[in-house]
Amino acid sequence: MIGSLHLGSALTAAFLASLVEAVEALTIVLAVAMIRGWRPAGLGGLASLALIVIVLVRCWIASRSIYCNSPLGCSECVGCARQFYALRA
């Protein structure tokens, strides 16, 4: 079983990594807005958010359809991997 200290540090690291990526994405959108204007930057940002939502929903649906009897809850990882391979075909 994973200790609460390890779980907390893993969650903190994942949150901070996501925060860094969000700041990087915002920087890219602002750079595009300065060069091309706000409309293409806004449309690109909305398109990327829509794509992220679609991928997350598909991974969630795939992970709910797989039964995994593991204490670590591997069904999310297996479901996402299976869904991404299905997208390639």
N, C-alpha and C positions, 0 to 999 in steps of 0.2 A: 504494500500500500504506500502511496506517495504521501510523505509528510506534509503538513500544512506549510512549513517553512519553504520547502522546495516548490510546492504549488504556488505559493504567494510570489516567490521570486520569478517563477516562470511566467505567471500572469502579468507581473509588473514589466518584465522584459518584453513580452509580446505587446503590451499596451504602448510602451515607449517606442517600440519599433514601428507600430502602426501610426503613432503620432508623428514620427519623423517622416514617414511616407506621405502622410496627409499634408504636411508642410511643404514637402517637395512637390507634390501635385499642385498645390496652391501657387507655388513659385512659378511652375510651368504655365499655369493658366494666366497669371499676371504678366508673364513675359510675352505670351501670345497676344494678350490684350493690348500691350504697348506697341507691338509690331503690326498686328493685323486688325485690331479694333476689338471692341467688347462683344459684338455679336458672334463672331466665329469662336471666340474664347468661351463664351457662355454656352454655345451649342455643343462645343467639344466637351466641356465639363459636364453638362447634362447627359450627353451620350455615354461618357465614361461611367457616371453614376448609375445610369440605367443598365449598363453592361455588368457592373459589379452586383447589382441587385439580382439580375437574371441568373448569374453564376451562383450566387449564394443560395437562392431559392432552389435551383436545380440540385445543388449539393445537399441541401437540407432534405429535399424529397428523396434523393438517392440514399442518404444515410438512414432515413426512416424505413426504407424497404429492405434493408439488410439486417439480419439478426447476427450479432456477434456476442458470444458469451465470454467476453474478456473484461477483467476488472478495470482496464484502462479505457474502455469505450472506443474500440478501434473502428466501430461502424461508420463514424464520420469520415475517417481517413480512407477507408476502403470504398465508401460510397462516392466520395469526391473523385478518387482515382478512377473508379469505374465510369463515372460520368464523363470525365475528361477524355478517357479513351473512346467512349462512345461518340463524343463530339468530333474526334479526329476521323472516324470512319465515314 
